[in-house]
Amino acid sequence: MIDIKHKDSGEVLASIDGDTLAGADLRDMRLNGADLAEADLSGANLEFSDLVGANLSGARLRGAVLLSAHLNDADLTGADLSRVRAGSDRPAQAAVLSGANLHSANLEGADLRNAEVRNANLQQAKLAAADMRGTDFSGANLCHVSAAKALFIKANLREANLCGADLRDCHLNDANLVRASLHDADLTTAHAGGFTVVNLANFEGADLRNARFTNAAAQDANFRNANLTGVDFSGAVLGGAILRGANVAGADFRGVELASVTMEFANFSKALNASIPSYKKNLR
C-alpha cells in the first residue's frame, strides 16, 4: 500500500494498492498539493487528475498519460516527462501546465499538442523532438531550452522568452512570436542540407538580436518592427517576408534574395551584404 500525502499538511490524499506507482491507474484523482517528489510514475495513467500545486520535482513520468490533467503551478523541476502523453488534437483534452516549474525537465519526444503552458518556467528544459503544435506558451520562460527538431507549428509563444534557445531544425510555421525574446537563439541546422522552418511565423516586435537563421526557410514571415540587430540571415529564404520598420543594423543578408521582401522604413544602410534591388524605396 502506498499513501500519497499532501506536501504541507501530511494529510493522506490517496492510498494505492501495490508497492509501486509505475504504471498505476491514477485517473480522476484529487491530488492537488501532493508530495510526489522523486516518485516513479513512469507509464502511470493520470488522465483527468488534479495535480495543481503538487510537488513532482525529480519525478519519473516517462510515458505517463496526462490527458485532461491539471498541473497548474506544479513543481516539475528536473522531472522526466519524456514521451509523456499530455497533448491532443482537441484542446479540451490537453493537459494544463500553466505556471508550472519545469526548470531542467526532460520533455524529449513529449506530446504537448494544444496544451496550456502559459507563464510556465521551462528554463534549460529538454524539448528535442517534442510535438508542441498549437501549444500555448504565452509569457513562458523557455530561455536556453534544447529543442532541436521540435514542432512548434501554430504554437502561441507571444511574449515568451526563448533567449539562447537551441531551435535547430525546428518547425515554427505560423507560430505567434509577437514581442517574444529570441536574442542569441540558434535557428540553424545540425545536419548537412537541413534547415529550420519559420514560414508564416509572426515575429512582430520581437527581440532577435544576434539570433542565427542561416539557411532557414522564412517565407512570408512577419518581422515588422522587430529588433534584428546582428542577426545572421545568410542563405535564408525570405520570399514574401515583411521587414517593415525592423532594425537590421549589422544583420547579415549574404545570399538572400530581397526582391519580394517588404523593406520600407528598415535601416538597410547599416545591414551587411544586402543586395538591394534598385526599385526598393523608403529605406533608411
C-alpha positions as CSV (number, residue, x, y, z in Angstrom):
1,M,0.0,0.0,0.0
2,I,1.3,3.4,-0.9
3,D,0.0,6.5,0.7
4,I,0.1,9.8,-1.2
5,K,0.3,12.7,1.2
6,H,-0.1,16.4,1.0
7,K,3.2,18.2,0.7
8,D,2.5,20.6,3.6
9,S,-0.1,19.1,5.9
10,G,0.9,15.4,5.6
11,E,-2.8,14.5,5.1
12,V,-3.3,11.3,3.1
13,L,-4.8,12.2,-0.2
14,A,-5.0,8.7,-1.6
15,S,-3.9,5.1,-0.8
16,I,-2.8,3.0,-3.7
17,D,-2.7,-0.8,-3.6
18,G,0.7,-2.2,-4.6
19,D,4.3,-1.4,-4.0
20,T,4.9,1.0,-6.9
21,L,3.2,3.9,-8.7
22,A,4.8,3.0,-12.0
23,G,2.0,2.0,-14.5
24,A,-0.6,2.8,-11.8
25,D,-4.2,3.8,-12.6
26,L,-4.4,7.2,-11.1
27,R,-7.2,8.6,-13.3
28,D,-9.6,11.3,-12.0
29,M,-7.9,11.6,-8.6
30,R,-7.7,14.7,-6.4
31,L,-4.0,15.0,-5.8
32,N,-3.6,18.8,-5.6
33,G,-0.7,19.7,-3.4
34,A,0.5,16.1,-3.3
35,D,4.1,15.2,-2.4
36,L,5.3,13.1,-5.3
37,A,8.9,14.3,-5.3
38,E,11.3,11.7,-6.9
39,A,8.3,9.3,-7.3
40,D,8.4,6.7,-10.1
41,L,5.2,7.4,-12.1
42,S,6.6,6.1,-15.4
43,G,3.7,4.8,-17.6
44,A,1.1,5.8,-15.0
45,N,-2.3,7.0,-16.1
46,L,-3.1,10.4,-14.6
47,E,-5.9,11.3,-17.0
48,F,-8.3,13.9,-15.6
49,S,-6.4,14.0,-12.3
50,D,-5.9,17.2,-10.3
51,L,-2.2,17.8,-9.5
52,V,-2.5,21.6,-9.0
53,G,0.5,22.8,-6.9
54,A,1.8,19.2,-6.5
55,N,5.5,18.6,-5.8
56,L,6.7,16.4,-8.6
57,S,10.3,17.6,-8.6
58,G,12.6,14.8,-9.9
59,A,9.7,12.5,-10.5
60,R,9.9,9.9,-13.3
61,L,6.9,10.3,-15.6
62,R,8.3,8.8,-18.8
63,G,5.4,7.7,-21.0
64,A,2.8,8.7,-18.5
65,V,-0.7,9.8,-19.6
66,L,-1.6,13.3,-18.6
67,L,-4.6,14.0,-20.9
68,S,-7.0,16.5,-19.3
69,A,-4.8,16.6,-16.2
70,H,-4.3,19.9,-14.3
71,L,-0.8,20.6,-13.2
72,N,-1.1,24.4,-12.7
73,D,1.7,25.7,-10.5
74,A,3.1,22.2,-10.0
75,D,6.8,21.8,-9.3
76,L,8.3,19.6,-12.0
77,T,11.9,20.7,-11.6
78,G,14.2,18.1,-13.2
79,A,11.3,15.7,-13.8
80,D,11.5,13.1,-16.5
81,L,8.5,13.7,-18.8
82,S,10.0,12.2,-21.9
83,R,7.4,10.6,-24.2
84,V,4.6,11.8,-21.9
85,R,1.1,12.0,-23.5
86,A,-0.2,15.4,-22.5
87,G,-1.5,16.7,-25.8
88,S,-4.4,16.1,-28.1
89,D,-5.9,17.4,-31.4
90,R,-8.8,18.6,-29.2
91,P,-7.6,21.4,-26.9
92,A,-10.1,20.4,-24.2
93,Q,-8.4,17.1,-23.8
94,A,-4.8,18.5,-23.5
95,A,-3.1,19.0,-20.1
96,V,-2.9,22.3,-18.3
97,L,0.6,23.2,-17.0
98,S,0.2,27.0,-16.7
99,G,2.5,28.4,-14.0
100,A,4.3,25.1,-13.6
101,N,8.0,25.0,-12.8
102,L,9.6,22.8,-15.4
103,H,13.2,24.0,-15.0
104,S,15.6,21.4,-16.4
105,A,12.8,19.0,-17.0
106,N,13.1,16.3,-19.7
107,L,10.3,16.6,-22.2
108,E,12.0,14.9,-25.2
109,G,9.6,13.3,-27.6
110,A,6.6,14.5,-25.4
111,D,3.2,15.1,-26.9
112,L,2.1,18.5,-25.8
113,R,-0.2,19.4,-28.7
114,N,-2.6,22.2,-27.7
115,A,-1.5,22.0,-24.0
116,E,-1.8,25.2,-21.9
117,V,1.7,26.1,-20.6
118,R,1.2,29.8,-20.0
119,N,3.7,31.7,-17.8
120,A,5.5,28.4,-17.0
121,N,9.2,28.2,-16.3
122,L,11.0,25.9,-18.8
123,Q,14.5,27.2,-18.5
124,Q,17.0,24.7,-19.7
125,A,14.3,22.1,-20.4
126,K,14.9,19.4,-22.9
127,L,12.3,19.6,-25.7
128,A,14.1,17.7,-28.6
129,A,11.6,16.2,-31.0
130,A,8.6,17.2,-28.8
131,D,5.3,17.8,-30.5
132,M,4.0,21.2,-29.5
133,R,1.7,22.0,-32.3
134,G,-0.8,24.6,-31.1
135,T,0.6,24.7,-27.6
136,D,0.1,27.9,-25.6
137,F,3.4,29.1,-24.2
138,S,2.4,32.7,-24.0
139,G,4.6,34.5,-21.4
140,A,6.5,31.3,-20.6
141,N,10.3,31.3,-19.9
142,L,12.0,28.9,-22.4
143,C,15.4,30.5,-22.0
144,H,18.2,28.1,-23.1
145,V,15.9,25.2,-23.9
146,S,17.2,22.4,-26.1
147,A,14.5,21.9,-28.7
148,A,16.2,20.5,-31.8
149,K,13.7,19.0,-34.3
150,A,10.7,20.0,-32.2
151,L,7.4,21.0,-33.7
152,F,6.0,24.5,-32.7
153,I,3.6,24.8,-35.6
154,K,0.9,27.3,-34.8
155,A,2.2,27.5,-31.2
156,N,1.4,30.6,-29.2
157,L,4.8,32.0,-28.0
158,R,3.6,35.5,-27.6
159,E,5.9,37.4,-25.2
160,A,7.7,34.2,-24.4
161,N,11.4,34.2,-23.5
162,L,13.5,32.0,-25.8
163,C,16.9,33.6,-25.3
164,G,19.7,31.4,-26.3
165,A,17.3,28.6,-27.2
166,D,18.5,25.7,-29.4
167,L,15.8,25.6,-32.1
168,R,17.9,23.9,-34.8
169,D,15.8,22.1,-37.4
170,C,12.6,23.1,-35.7
171,H,9.3,23.8,-37.4
172,L,7.7,27.1,-36.2
173,N,5.4,27.5,-39.2
174,D,2.6,30.0,-38.5
175,A,3.7,30.4,-34.8
176,N,2.9,33.5,-32.8
177,L,6.1,35.1,-31.6
178,V,4.9,38.6,-31.2
179,R,7.1,40.5,-28.8
180,A,8.9,37.3,-27.9
181,S,12.6,37.4,-26.9
182,L,14.9,35.2,-29.0
183,H,18.2,37.0,-28.7
184,D,21.1,34.7,-29.3
185,A,18.7,31.8,-30.3
186,D,20.0,29.2,-32.8
187,L,17.6,28.6,-35.7
188,T,20.2,27.0,-38.0
189,T,20.6,23.2,-38.6
190,A,22.6,20.4,-37.0
191,H,22.7,18.4,-40.3
192,A,24.1,19.0,-43.8
193,G,21.3,20.2,-46.0
194,G,18.9,20.7,-43.1
195,F,17.1,23.9,-42.1
196,T,14.7,25.4,-39.7
197,V,11.3,26.4,-41.0
198,V,9.5,29.6,-39.8
199,N,7.3,30.2,-42.8
200,L,4.3,32.5,-41.9
201,A,5.6,32.9,-38.3
202,N,4.8,36.3,-36.7
203,F,7.9,37.9,-35.1
204,E,6.4,41.4,-35.0
205,G,8.1,43.5,-32.3
206,A,10.3,40.5,-31.3
207,D,13.8,40.8,-29.9
208,L,16.0,38.7,-32.2
209,R,19.4,40.3,-31.5
210,N,22.3,38.1,-32.7
211,A,20.0,35.2,-33.5
212,R,21.1,32.8,-36.2
213,F,18.8,32.0,-39.1
214,T,21.4,30.6,-41.5
215,N,19.7,28.8,-44.4
216,A,16.3,29.0,-42.6
217,A,13.0,29.0,-44.5
218,A,11.2,32.1,-43.5
219,Q,8.8,32.8,-46.4
220,D,6.0,35.2,-45.6
221,A,7.3,35.6,-42.1
222,N,6.4,38.9,-40.3
223,F,9.4,40.7,-38.8
224,R,7.7,44.1,-38.7
225,N,9.3,46.4,-36.1
226,A,11.5,43.5,-34.8
227,N,15.0,44.0,-33.5
228,L,17.1,42.1,-35.9
229,T,20.4,43.7,-34.9
230,G,23.3,41.3,-35.7
231,V,21.0,38.5,-37.0
232,D,22.7,36.1,-39.4
233,F,20.2,35.5,-42.3
234,S,22.9,34.2,-44.7
235,G,21.4,31.8,-47.1
236,A,17.9,32.1,-45.7
237,V,14.8,32.1,-47.9
238,L,12.8,35.3,-47.1
239,G,10.5,35.4,-50.0
240,G,7.4,37.5,-49.1
241,A,8.7,38.3,-45.7
242,I,7.9,41.6,-44.0
243,L,10.8,43.6,-42.5
244,R,9.0,46.9,-42.5
245,G,10.4,49.2,-39.7
246,A,12.8,46.5,-38.5
247,N,16.2,47.3,-37.1
248,V,18.6,45.4,-39.3
249,A,21.8,47.0,-38.2
250,G,24.7,44.5,-38.5
251,A,22.3,41.8,-39.8
252,D,24.0,39.6,-42.5
253,F,21.9,39.1,-45.7
254,R,24.6,37.3,-47.7
255,G,23.0,35.2,-50.4
256,V,19.5,36.4,-49.5
257,E,17.1,37.3,-52.3
258,L,15.3,40.5,-51.3
259,A,13.2,41.2,-54.4
260,S,9.9,40.2,-52.8
261,V,10.7,41.3,-49.2
262,T,8.9,44.3,-47.8
263,M,11.7,46.5,-46.6
264,E,10.1,50.0,-46.1
265,F,11.5,52.1,-43.2
266,A,14.0,49.5,-42.3
267,N,17.6,50.8,-41.8
268,F,19.3,48.7,-44.5
269,S,22.1,51.3,-44.8
270,K,23.5,49.5,-41.7
271,A,22.9,46.0,-42.9
272,L,25.7,43.7,-44.1
273,N,25.9,42.0,-47.6
274,A,22.4,43.1,-48.6
275,S,21.8,43.1,-52.4
276,I,19.0,45.7,-52.6
277,P,17.0,45.9,-55.8
278,S,17.2,49.4,-57.3
279,Y,13.4,49.9,-57.2
280,K,13.1,49.5,-53.4
281,K,12.1,52.8,-51.8
282,N,11.7,54.4,-48.4
283,L,14.7,52.6,-46.9
284,R,16.7,54.1,-44.1
